[in-house]
Amino acid sequence: MTDRFVLVPASYVYLLRDGAEGPEVLLQLRQGTPYMNGHWAAAAAGHVERGETAYDAARREAVEELGITDLELEFAFTMQRTQHADAIDERVDWFFTARSWTGKPRVVEPEKCAEIRWCRLDRLPEPMVPHEAHALAHLGSGAAYLTFGWEQQDRPRPAPRG
């Protein structure tokens, strides 16, 4: 019998707006975290908790990390990723966007976030969390499924036609 791995699920929220020079996304600079410390990432993201949907996790993370509510979430795509190190590195991520919410985004967890910043989608800051840079590069592409970590397969997959 083949050993089965455990999938670690997470939800990501990209707040979007139209900036003076083009579309912008709100990003956070991670600080004091064991994963990708000092890298730019989604302003709100985190693990899906037991009994929670990916949508509910996205809404919860937006409140916990940015202090905003009433997000009008739009599903963007799912990403399956791996680092091939061990079973805990097998992950599935759900990416959502929002252009409407209640409240002004702010840093709610300063022990995990040095700052938040609106960034042009075509001029992302460095360094970015690698799989999130991959996700942002495909935002709006119509891809339903992305992979990351399988070098030859890291291509977007179009949504099935009904």
N, C-alpha and C positions, 0 to 999 in steps of 0.2 A: 504494500500500500504506500502511496506517495504521501509524504508529509505535506500538510496543508499550511499555508501561511495565513496570518491574520492581517486583514486589510485595515489601514488606519484612515478613517474618513475625515475630511475637513471642508469647510465652506469659506469662500473668499468673497468680499464685497468690494467692487471698484465703483466708487462714486465718480460720476462723470459730469462735466459741464463744458459749455462752449466758452473758450477763452478768447481774448482779443486776437491772438495769433494762431488759433487752432484749438482742437479738442484737448481737454485736460483731464487728468485723473488725480485723485487725492491719494498720496502715498505716505507711509510712515517710515522713519529711520529707526530701525530696531536697535535697542540698547539694553544691556543687562539681561539678555536672553541667551540660553545655551545654543540656540539654532540661528545661524546666519546673523550673529551680532554685527552691527555696523553696516548692514545692508538695507537697501530700500525695498519695501514690500507693500502689499495692499494695506490700506489704512485700517481695515477691519477684516480679521480672519481668525479662524480657530477650529479646533476639533469639534466634530459633531458628537454630542453626548448621547449616552444610552437612552433610547426611547424618543429621540429628537429627530425631526426631519432636517434635511440640508437647508431648506428655506428657514425653518425656525432657528437653526444655528446661525445663519447669516444675520437674521434680525437681532438675535441675542448679542452677537459679537459687535454689531453696530452700536448698540446701547452701551455695552461694557467698555468698548475701546474708544468710541467717539461721542457718546452721549446723545445720539440722535435716535429718533423713533419714526414710525409711520413711513418706512421706506417703501417705495414702489419698485420692488425687485423685478428684474427681468433675468431669466436664465440665459447664460451665455454659452457655456459648454461644460463638459466633464473632461477631466484629465486623469489618466492612469499613469503613475510614475513609479520608478524603482531606482535604487542605488546598488542593487545586487549584493549588498553587504550581508544582510541577514533578513529574516522575515519581517521585522518591524519596519523595514524600509519600503515595503510594498504599500502604496497609498492610492487613494482615489479622492480627487478634489472636485468640488462643484464650484463653478465661478458664476457670480451674479453681478449685474450692473444696476445702478440706480441713478436717476437724474432728478428725483424728487424725494424729499424727506422733511421731517420737522426738527428744528433746532439747528444750531451752528456747530459743525464738527469741531471738536477740541480734543486735546490729549487728556484722556481720563486716567490712564495708567502710566505716569511718568517714569516708573521704575522699569518699564518695558519699551518705552518709546521716547526718543530724544526730541523728535519734532514731527509734525505733519506738514506736507507741502503740496500745493497744486502743481503738477508737472505736465508739460506738453507730451502727448502720446508719442510724438516723433522725436522727442529729446528727453529720454528718460535719464535720471541721475545714475551715477555709478558709485559703488557697485550695487547691482540689483540681485535679488534672490534669483538664481538661474531659471528655475521652472516658472517663476512669475514673469520674467522677461519674455520667455517663450509664450506664455499665456497672453500677455499684452500685445505681442506681435501678431497674434491671431484674433484679437478682439474685433468683432464686426466682420469676420471673414465668412461667416456662415457655417463654420466647422461645428459639429456637434460633439466630437470626440477627439481629444488630443492625447498623445503619449509623450512621455519624457523619460529619458534614461535608457531607452533602447535605441542606440545611436542610429541604426538604419531605418527605424520605424517612427522616428519623431516627426511625423507629418500629420496635419489635420485630416480628419475624416468628415466628409459632408454629411449633413442630416439626410436620413432616408426620405425618399419621395413617396408620398402617400397615394 
